[in-house]
Structure formats: structure tokens, C-alpha cells
């Protein structure tokens, strides 16, 4: 291309766009100077369309950390009694690392053990409690007393009934004898009167209360009350006949009739009979009264005995109902104190710190004799890993002032943790990607890792996981990704700064063109090719994957074609 052609082209561009006029004129002037000096313009840089790989990457800086890191400490604070390891020591699983003073914990354990023994004794007492058996025995005894009381009352009432029946019989018998005595008296009086006997007046009784059978009889009842007529009212009674042989005051008696002589005896028999009947009635009334009293008293005794049975039954049911709940209560109390004893025993056991896994001691914060705080710090784990995110491990919301020296700004290794144990056989890089790059990162992607401290070292890695939750870092949302190194190196150490380049996409053995040769206008992509004659020609092509330095060619270009590269790119 000559200078004239170039100037003409530049002037043509000026007519189309005022904005390009100054650029074209400047270029013309520069070429004119060069021509004036007699030199040819420098040829533009070129590249070629060739087969190869197209790779896209995203990169970020992070820190190298052991693939497995554990914060170790004591659950409860106490004085550090022994420290058996140093920073950098290699320890095995189960190895004793340190020990706290366990005096206070053992005291608590002994106290709780004593309470447990006491509670177990109470439990045994509740199991062997004889209250139910005693209540059952009391109920059985109450039943026996009720049965005996019933029998006693029945026997006494039976005896009372027998006495009453006997009194009835005796009354009936004596009433019968009284009737017979009255009939005999009446017959003798009639017989005596028939033979002309004189009336006979019996002598006054010794007590002076009147004759036998009269209204004022000493037996308290008259003949009518005894069930017979008064013998004094059965006509006149004669002591003897009016003849010379009547024995009365007027003579010697009528013909000596013996009936007249029997009348006094008959009258005495009637009197005795009346007395016997009255006595029998009194006895009968007494027996009936006793039977009624004994029946009432017997009912009271039976009801009292029955009440004792009811009370004993209630006591038995209450004791039987309370027994399982009392035992359950004791079981619960024993279990509760046993749990406290177990916790106290664990506190004693936890005063000995053992290595949970094999690893290397990377940090210790404490001297023998110092009082340690409970291990309360927690670690933010890296995605897909059991190791913490570097720089965030062992910290808590209230521990920021204890992490370093305010005067120097130095951070204390391990943060608030007493001891850090690392497994340094394998490392990983925990990298925060800003959100646009994080969207391209996915597990199993390949990674190239370089290290600022070891410039000549590059190690291959693999993305393990990407955090689903963003973190605010310097007011920018980032997502942590964990990259595991596929190989290690003795020069690598925990905490080194690492640059991770994640291969987000790639195609192999495809036709490619340098990115600097591609020009885009809207959705069209073009390159300027140089043919064998040196003629330049702008050609459109269909691009594929756009990599970091080359673009995939789907169609429109051939392998081996030479293309012009944009300068300054």
C-alpha cells in the first residue's frame, strides 16, 4: 500500500466521520515523515488459524491450609497442670497432650456419687416397703374381727332368745298352775257352802296388806290380773255346818266336810301361783329387754368392725396405688443423679487432653500454671471440607481483643483455641471468588495453583465445593471455594498465600484464532487475513468458546490462514 492510497483512504474516512479526521491526518503526517526519511512502514503483527485448546479461567487469591485441622481445648476452665508437647511435634491419635488440675472436678464427682448412693438406698427402701403387706394383714385381721364379732353377737342374741323362750314357757306353766289352784279353791268353796259351812275369813297376812287375791295383795295384782276370779267373790265360805259337829265358832262344822278345811290351803296355793306368775312376767320382760339391748349393742359392734374393714381396705388400696409411683419416683431420682455423676465423671476425664487424630501441633496458647478458659471458639468450615476457613478459625464474637497484640498488630496463632492440630500431609486452598466469577466455578473443575513465596512452583488442584452462601468481604459479596491440591511439596506450609486459577471451560483439538485478531461488530465476528499475495481481506467467521487468549472457530476460517493482530492488545 502506497502513501497516496493511504492518504486517500484517510481523507475518505474524514468525509464519513468528523470524529476520525484528526486521527487520519495524524497518521498521514506520520507516514509522510517516514517516507521523507526513505523507510518502509513496519508490517503489522500477525497470527495464524491453528488447531489447539481453548480454555477459560477465573482466578483469585487465598490461603493454603491443612486439609484437616482441629481446634483442641478443655470444655471447662482450670489451671494447666501438664503440657506434654511443643509446637511442631508430630502426635498420634490417643496421645496425651496436656492435663488440667482435676481437684475441683473430683470433689464434685465425690459429692454426686454420695448423693447417688443415698438415693439408691431410698430406692431400695421403696422397693422393700412393707406398707402394702402390712395394710393387707390389717385388712385380713379386720375381716376376722368382723366375723368374730358377728358370731359373738349371733351367739348372744341366740342365748337371749333362748332365755326369753324359757321365760315364756315358765310363765305359761305357772299360769297353768295358778288356774288349777283357782279351780281347786273354787270347788272347795262351793262344796263347803253346800254342806252349810260358815263363811271363813282367812287371817290377815303377816304384812297386813289384806287377804290373798284381794286388791291389796302383796303380789301387786288382783285375781283378775292373774286370769282368775277372786275366790272371795265365789259366794260365802263356811268353816263348817250348823250342826253340833261344826268346827266354826257356832259349832263343830257341817258333817265334817273336808273341803271346808282345804280352803285356807287352796287360798295359799292361789296366792303362791299369782306370785309365781308375776315373777315369770318380770323375768320375761327382763329377758326381752336384755335381748333388745344386746341386739342394738351387737349391731353397733358389727358396724364398728365393718368400718374397720372399710378403713383397712382403703389403706390397702392407697398403699397399693402409691407403691408403683413411689418406686417410679425413686427410679427417676436415681437416674437423674446417675446422669449428673456421669457428667461429673466426664468433667474429670476431660481434664486430660488427648489427640483425636494423628497430626502436627501448629499452635499452643497456654503455659503450665496458667488458668485456661473453657474452649468456646468455633470455626467457620471451608466448603466441602472439615478444615476451617483460613483467618477465621478459633474466633468468636467476643474474642477479637484476645487474638493479637494491639501494639504490634500481630495475630496470636490459633486465636482463642488452646491448641491447633493439623494434618499437613495434604493441603487445600480456600479462595473467595467475587460473585460473577463464583457463578462459573463448580466442583470437580481443574485448578492451577501458584504460590507467592515459591514463584517457580505450580501445583494442580481440583475444586471440591463452593459455598452456597455469600460472605461480605470489603463490601463485596464473595463465595468461598475449596481447592484440594493433587500433589504437595516440602516447601509448602500452612498459611501460604496462593493464587488459584480455575479452568471453568475448555475444548480440545479445535480450530482456534488469537483473540487479538478478532473484531466484533454487533453479533458479527471478523478477522483480517493476508493471502499468499499479501492482500488483506476482512472475513466473517462463526466463533465458539472464547478463551483467555484464543477463540474457537466453528466455521468461516481454515487452518493455517494468517490473520492480522490488533496492535496494543
C-alpha positions in Angstrom: 0.0 0.0 0.0 1.4 3.4 -1.1 1.3 6.6 0.9 -1.1 8.1 -1.7 -3.5 5.3 -1.3 -3.2 5.6 2.4 -3.8 9.4 2.4 -6.8 8.9 0.1 -8.3 6.4 2.3 -7.8 8.6 5.3 -9.4 11.6 3.6 -12.3 9.4 2.6 -12.8 8.4 6.3 -12.7 12.1 7.3 -15.7 12.8 5.0 -17.7 10.0 6.6 -16.9 10.8 10.2 -15.7 14.1 11.6 -14.5 12.3 14.7 -11.9 10.4 12.7 -10.5 13.3 10.8 -7.8 14.2 13.3 -6.7 10.6 13.7 -6.4 10.2 9.9 -4.4 13.4 9.5 -2.0 12.4 12.2 -1.4 9.1 10.6 -0.9 10.7 7.2 1.7 13.1 8.7 3.5 10.3 10.4 3.7 8.2 7.2 4.8 11.3 5.3 7.7 11.8 7.7 8.6 8.2 7.3 8.5 8.4 3.6 10.5 11.5 3.7 13.2 9.6 5.5 13.1 7.0 2.8 11.9 4.0 5.1 9.0 1.5 4.5 6.2 1.2 7.1 6.6 -1.6 9.7 4.4 -4.7 8.9 1.5 -5.4 11.3 1.8 -8.3 13.7 0.2 -11.5 12.5 -1.0 -14.8 13.9 -2.4 -18.0 12.4 -5.5 -20.0 12.5 -4.5 -23.3 14.0 -5.8 -26.3 16.0 -5.4 -26.3 19.7 -7.3 -25.9 23.0 -9.5 -23.0 24.2 -9.5 -22.5 27.9 -11.4 -20.1 30.2 -10.3 -19.4 33.7 -11.2 -17.4 36.8 -8.6 -16.6 39.4 -8.5 -15.4 43.0 -6.1 -15.3 45.9 -6.5 -17.4 49.0 -4.5 -19.1 51.7 -3.1 -22.6 51.9 -4.3 -24.7 54.8 -4.1 -28.2 56.1 -6.8 -30.4 54.7 -7.7 -31.4 58.2 -7.4 -29.0 61.1 -8.8 -29.3 64.6 -9.1 -26.9 67.4 -8.4 -28.6 70.7 -9.1 -27.3 74.2 -10.7 -28.2 77.6 -14.5 -28.0 77.9 -14.2 -26.4 81.4 -11.6 -23.9 82.6 -9.0 -24.8 85.2 -5.3 -24.5 86.0 -3.0 -26.1 83.4 -1.1 -28.8 85.2 0.9 -30.5 82.5 1.9 -29.7 78.9 3.5 -32.7 77.2 4.0 -31.4 73.6 5.5 -28.4 71.8 4.6 -26.6 68.6 5.8 -28.6 65.6 5.6 -32.0 67.4 4.1 -34.9 65.5 1.5 -36.7 67.6 -0.6 -39.8 67.2 -4.2 -40.5 67.9 -4.9 -41.0 71.6 -1.6 -39.4 72.7 -1.9 -37.3 75.9 -1.2 -33.7 75.1 -1.9 -31.7 78.3 -3.7 -32.0 81.6 -5.7 -29.6 83.9 -5.8 -29.8 87.7 -8.8 -32.0 88.4 -9.2 -31.4 92.2 -12.5 -29.4 91.9 -14.0 -31.8 89.4 -13.2 -34.8 91.6 -14.8 -33.1 94.6 -18.0 -32.5 92.6 -17.9 -36.2 91.4 -17.5 -37.5 95.0 -20.4 -35.4 96.3 -22.7 -36.5 93.5 -21.6 -40.1 94.0 -22.6 -39.8 97.6 -26.0 -38.4 96.6 -26.4 -41.3 94.2 -25.6 -43.9 96.9 -28.1 -42.3 99.2 -30.8 -42.2 96.5 -30.2 -45.8 95.7 -30.7 -46.7 99.3 -34.1 -44.8 99.3 -35.0 -46.7 96.1 -34.2 -50.0 97.8 -36.3 -48.9 100.8 -39.2 -48.0 98.5 -39.0 -51.4 96.8 -38.9 -53.3 100.2 -41.5 -51.0 101.8 -43.8 -53.3 103.8 -46.7 -50.9 103.8 -48.8 -52.8 101.3 -48.2 -56.2 103.1 -49.0 -54.5 106.5 -52.2 -53.0 105.0 -53.1 -56.4 103.7 -52.5 -58.0 107.0 -54.6 -55.3 108.8 -57.4 -55.9 106.3 -57.3 -59.7 106.9 -57.3 -59.1 110.7 -60.3 -56.7 110.3 -62.2 -59.3 108.4 -61.5 -61.8 111.1 -62.6 -59.4 113.8 -65.8 -58.7 111.9 -66.5 -62.4 111.5 -65.8 -63.0 115.2 -68.0 -60.0 116.2 -70.8 -61.3 114.1 -70.6 -64.8 115.6 -70.4 -63.3 119.2 -73.5 -61.1 118.6 -75.3 -64.0 117.0 -74.5 -66.3 119.9 -75.5 -63.7 122.5 -78.8 -63.0 120.7 -79.4 -66.7 120.4 -78.8 -67.0 124.2 -81.2 -64.1 124.8 -83.8 -65.7 122.6 -83.4 -69.0 124.5 -83.9 -67.2 127.8 -86.9 -65.3 126.5 -88.4 -68.5 125.2 -87.7 -70.2 128.5 -89.4 -67.3 130.4 -92.4 -67.6 128.1 -92.6 -71.3 128.9 -92.2 -70.8 132.6 -94.9 -68.1 132.5 -97.2 -70.4 130.7 -96.6 -73.2 133.1 -97.1 -71.1 136.2 -100.2 -69.6 134.7 -101.5 -73.1 134.2 -100.8 -74.0 137.9 -102.5 -70.8 139.0 -105.5 -71.7 137.0 -105.6 -75.2 138.6 -105.2 -73.7 142.1 -108.1 -71.3 141.5 -110.3 -74.1 140.2 -109.5 -76.2 143.3 -110.2 -73.2 145.6 -113.5 -72.5 143.8 -114.6 -76.2 144.0 -113.8 -76.4 147.7 -115.6 -73.2 148.5 -118.7 -74.5 146.6 -118.5 -77.8 148.3 -118.2 -76.2 151.7 -121.1 -73.9 151.2 -123.3 -76.8 150.0 -122.9 -78.6 153.4 -123.9 -75.5 155.4 -120.4 -74.4 156.4 -120.0 -70.9 157.7 -118.1 -68.2 155.9 -114.4 -68.4 156.6 -112.3 -65.4 156.7 -108.6 -66.1 156.4 -106.3 -64.5 158.8 -104.6 -61.3 157.8 -101.2 -61.9 156.2 -98.2 -61.1 158.2 -97.5 -58.0 156.2 -101.0 -56.7 157.0 -101.9 -55.8 153.4 -105.1 -57.8 153.1 -106.1 -61.3 152.2 -104.8 -63.4 149.4 -106.0 -62.3 145.9 -107.5 -59.1 147.2 -107.0 -55.8 145.5 -104.2 -55.0 148.0 -102.4 -58.4 147.6 -98.7 -58.3 148.2 -98.0 -59.8 144.7 -99.2 -56.5 143.2 -102.0 -57.9 141.1 -105.5 -59.0 141.8 -107.3 -62.3 140.8 -108.5 -60.7 137.5 -104.9 -59.7 136.6 -103.9 -63.3 137.3 -106.5 -64.5 134.9 -109.0 -65.9 137.5 -111.9 -64.6 139.5 -111.3 -63.5 143.1 -112.1 -66.5 145.3 -113.6 -64.2 147.9 -116.4 -63.4 145.5 -117.5 -67.0 144.9 -120.3 -67.0 147.4 -120.0 -67.3 151.2 -117.4 -69.6 152.5 -118.3 -71.7 155.6 -115.9 -73.2 158.0 -118.4 -76.0 159.0 -122.1 -77.0 159.2 -124.7 -75.6 161.6 -124.8 -78.9 163.4 -123.2 -79.9 166.6 -120.2 -81.3 164.7 -119.3 -77.9 163.2 -115.9 -76.6 163.8 -116.7 -73.0 163.4 -117.4 -70.6 166.1 -121.0 -71.7 166.2 -120.4 -75.4 166.4 -118.4 -78.3 165.4 -118.9 -77.9 161.5 -121.3 -79.4 159.0 -120.9 -83.2 158.9 -117.1 -82.6 159.0 -116.8 -81.6 155.2 -113.0 -81.7 154.4 -113.5 -79.1 151.6 -114.0 -76.5 154.2 -110.8 -77.5 155.8 -108.8 -77.2 152.5 -110.0 -73.7 151.7 -107.1 -71.9 153.5 -104.6 -74.2 151.8 -106.2 -73.6 148.5 -106.2 -69.9 149.0 -102.4 -70.0 149.8 -101.8 -72.0 146.7 -103.6 -69.4 144.6 -101.6 -66.7 146.3 -98.4 -68.6 145.6 -99.4 -69.1 142.0 -100.1 -65.4 141.5 -96.7 -64.6 142.9 -95.0 -67.1 140.6 -96.9 -65.7 137.5 -95.8 -62.2 138.5 -92.2 -63.3 138.9 -92.4 -65.0 135.5 -93.7 -61.9 133.8 -91.0 -59.8 135.4 -88.4 -62.3 134.2 -89.9 -62.4 130.7 -89.8 -58.6 130.5 -86.2 -58.5 131.7 -85.2 -61.2 129.1 -86.9 -59.3 126.3 -85.3 -56.0 127.4 -81.9 -57.7 127.5 -82.4 -59.2 124.1 -83.3 -55.8 122.6 -80.3 -54.1 124.3 -78.0 -56.9 123.2 -79.3 -56.7 119.6 -78.7 -52.9 119.5 -75.2 -53.3 121.0 -74.4 -56.2 118.7 -75.4 -54.1 115.7 -73.1 -51.3 116.9 -70.2 -53.8 117.4 -70.8 -55.3 113.9 -70.8 -51.9 112.3 -67.7 -50.8 114.1 -65.9 -54.0 112.9 -67.2 -53.4 109.4 -65.9 -49.8 109.5 -62.5 -51.2 110.5 -62.7 -53.5 107.4 -63.5 -50.5 105.2 -60.7 -48.4 106.7 -58.2 -51.3 106.3 -59.4 -51.8 102.7 -58.9 -48.1 101.9 -55.4 -48.1 103.4 -54.5 -51.2 101.4 -55.8 -49.6 98.1 -54.0 -46.3 98.9 -50.7 -48.1 99.7 -51.0 -50.4 96.6 -51.7 -47.3 94.4 -48.9 -45.3 95.8 -46.3 -48.0 95.7 -45.6 -48.1 91.9 -45.5 -44.3 91.7 -43.1 -44.1 94.7 -40.9 -46.7 93.1 -41.0 -44.8 89.7 -40.2 -41.6 91.5 -37.1 -43.2 93.1 -36.1 -44.7 89.8 -36.3 -41.2 88.2 -34.3 -39.6 91.0 -31.6 -42.3 90.8 -31.4 -41.9 87.0 -31.2 -38.1 87.4 -28.3 -38.2 89.9 -26.6 -41.0 87.9 -26.7 -38.7 84.9 -25.1 -36.0 87.0 -22.4 -38.4 88.2 -21.7 -39.4 84.6 -21.4 -35.8 83.6 -19.1 -35.1 86.6 -17.0 -38.2 85.6 -16.7 -36.8 82.1 -15.6 -33.5 83.5 -12.8 -35.4 85.3 -11.9 -37.3 82.2 -11.9 -34.1 80.1 -9.1 -32.7 82.2 -6.8 -34.9 80.2 -6.4 -33.7 76.6 -5.7 -36.4 74.0 -5.1 -36.1 70.3 -8.2 -37.2 68.4 -6.2 -37.9 65.2 -2.7 -38.1 64.1 -1.3 -34.7 63.1 1.2 -31.9 63.9 0.8 -29.4 66.7 0.6 -26.0 64.9 -0.3 -23.7 67.8 -0.4 -23.8 71.7 -1.8 -20.9 73.8 -1.1 -21.5 77.5 1.7 -22.2 80.0 1.8 -24.6 82.9 0.3 -22.9 85.9 -1.9 -20.6 83.9 -5.7 -20.8 84.3 -7.3 -21.7 81.0 -10.6 -20.6 79.8 -13.2 -23.1 78.5 -12.7 -23.8 74.8 -15.6 -21.9 73.4 -14.3 -20.7 70.0 -15.9 -22.2 66.9 -14.5 -22.4 63.3 -16.1 -21.5 60.0 -15.5 -24.6 57.9 -14.4 -24.3 54.3 -17.0 -25.6 51.8 -16.8 -29.4 51.4 -14.1 -29.7 54.0 -13.5 -30.3 57.7 -10.8 -27.6 57.8 -11.7 -24.0 58.8 -11.5 -21.0 56.5 -8.0 -19.5 57.0 -8.1 -16.4 59.1 -11.5 -17.2 60.7 -10.7 -20.2 62.8 -10.9 -20.2 66.5 -12.6 -16.9 66.8 -15.9 -15.9 68.4 -17.9 -12.8 68.6 -16.4 -11.7 71.9 -12.8 -12.7 71.3 -11.5 -10.1 68.9 -9.4 -8.4 71.6 -7.6 -11.5 72.5 -6.4 -12.5 69.1 -3.3 -10.4 68.9 -1.0 -7.7 70.3 -2.7 -4.2 69.9 0.7 -2.6 69.9 2.2 -4.7 67.1 -0.9 -5.9 65.3 0.4 -9.4 65.4 -2.2 -12.1 65.4 -2.0 -14.9 68.0 -1.7 -18.3 66.3 -4.9 -20.3 66.9 -7.0 -17.4 68.0 -8.7 -18.3 71.3 -8.0 -22.0 71.0 -5.6 -23.7 73.4 -4.1 -25.9 70.8 -4.4 -26.4 67.0 -3.7 -29.8 65.4 -3.0 -30.0 61.6 -2.7 -32.9 59.2 0.0 -31.4 56.8 0.3 -34.4 54.5 -2.2 -32.8 52.2 -3.1 -29.1 51.7 -6.1 -27.2 50.3 -6.6 -23.7 49.2 -9.7 -21.8 50.4 -10.3 -19.0 47.9 -13.0 -16.3 47.9 -14.4 -15.5 44.4 -16.4 -12.4 43.7 -20.0 -13.3 42.7 -19.6 -13.0 38.9 -16.6 -15.4 38.9 -18.2 -17.7 41.5 -21.1 -18.3 39.2 -18.6 -20.1 36.9 -16.9 -22.2 39.5 -18.2 -25.7 40.1 -17.0 -28.9 41.8 -14.5 -31.2 40.0 -13.1 -28.3 37.9 -9.3 -28.3 37.4 -7.2 -25.6 39.0 -3.7 -24.4 38.6 -2.3 -23.1 41.9 0.8 -20.9 42.3 2.4 -19.5 45.4 3.9 -16.1 46.1 6.5 -17.5 48.4 7.6 -20.2 45.9 7.4 -18.5 42.5 8.7 -21.4 40.5 6.2 -23.9 41.9 2.8 -24.7 40.3 0.6 -27.4 41.6 -2.6 -28.9 40.0 -5.7 -29.0 42.1 -9.4 -29.8 42.0 -12.4 -27.8 43.1 -14.1 -29.7 46.0 -17.0 -27.4 46.8 -18.4 -23.9 46.5 -20.2 -22.3 49.4 -23.9 -21.7 48.7 -23.9 -18.6 50.9 -22.0 -15.4 50.2 -19.8 -13.6 52.6 -19.3 -9.8 52.7 -15.6 -9.1 52.3 -14.7 -5.4 52.0 -18.3 -4.6 51.0 -18.1 -7.1 48.1 -20.1 -10.3 48.1 -17.7 -13.3 47.7 -18.3 -17.0 47.7 -15.6 -19.3 49.2 -14.4 -22.3 47.2 -12.3 -25.1 48.4 -9.5 -26.4 46.1 -7.6 -29.6 47.1 -4.0 -29.9 45.8 -3.5 -33.1 43.9 0.2 -33.1 44.9 2.2 -31.5 47.6 5.8 -30.1 48.0 8.1 -29.9 51.1 8.3 -26.2 50.7 4.5 -25.7 51.2 3.4 -24.6 54.7 0.1 -23.9 56.3 -1.0 -20.3 55.7 0.9 -19.5 52.5 -0.7 -17.1 50.0 -1.8 -19.0 46.9 -3.2 -17.9 43.5 -5.9 -20.3 42.2 -6.8 -20.3 38.5 -9.9 -22.4 38.0 -10.5 -23.8 34.5 -14.2 -23.0 34.0 -14.5 -24.3 30.5 -12.3 -25.8 27.8 -12.4 -27.5 24.4 -9.6 -29.6 23.0 -8.3 -30.1 19.4 -10.4 -27.4 17.8 -9.7 -24.7 15.2 -8.7 -21.5 17.0 -7.8 -17.9 16.3 -6.0 -15.4 18.5 -8.4 -13.2 20.5 -6.4 -10.1 19.4 -7.3 -10.9 15.8 -11.0 -10.9 16.3 -13.1 -7.8 15.7 -16.7 -7.7 16.8 -19.5 -5.5 15.4 -22.8 -6.3 17.0 -23.3 -10.1 16.7 -20.7 -10.4 13.9 -17.1 -11.5 14.4 -14.5 -10.8 11.7 -10.7 -11.2 11.2 -8.4 -9.7 8.6 -6.5 -12.3 6.7 -3.4 -12.0 4.5 -3.4 -14.2 1.5 -0.3 -15.6 -0.3 -0.1 -12.4 -2.4 0.0 -10.2 0.7 -3.5 -8.9 0.1 -5.5 -8.1 3.2 -9.2 -9.2 3.3 -11.7 -8.9 6.1 -13.5 -12.3 6.6 -16.5 -13.1 8.8 -16.5 -16.3 10.8 -18.6 -18.1 13.4 -16.9 -18.1 16.8 -17.4 -20.7 19.6 -15.9 -20.7 23.0 -13.9 -17.6 23.8 -10.9 -18.4 25.9 -8.4 -16.3 27.8 -6.1 -15.9 24.7 -7.8 -17.7 21.8 -11.3 -18.1 20.3 -12.8 -21.3 18.9 -13.6 -21.2 15.2 -16.8 -23.0 14.3 -16.8 -22.1 10.6 -15.5 -19.5 8.1 -11.8 -20.0 8.5 -9.3 -22.6 7.5 -6.3 -23.9 9.4 -3.1 -22.2 8.5 -4.6 -18.9 7.5 -2.6 -15.8 8.6 -4.5 -13.1 10.4 -3.6 -9.6 11.4 -3.4 -8.9 15.2 -4.7 -5.7 16.7 -1.8 -3.6 17.9 -1.8 -2.6 21.6 -3.8 -5.6 22.6 
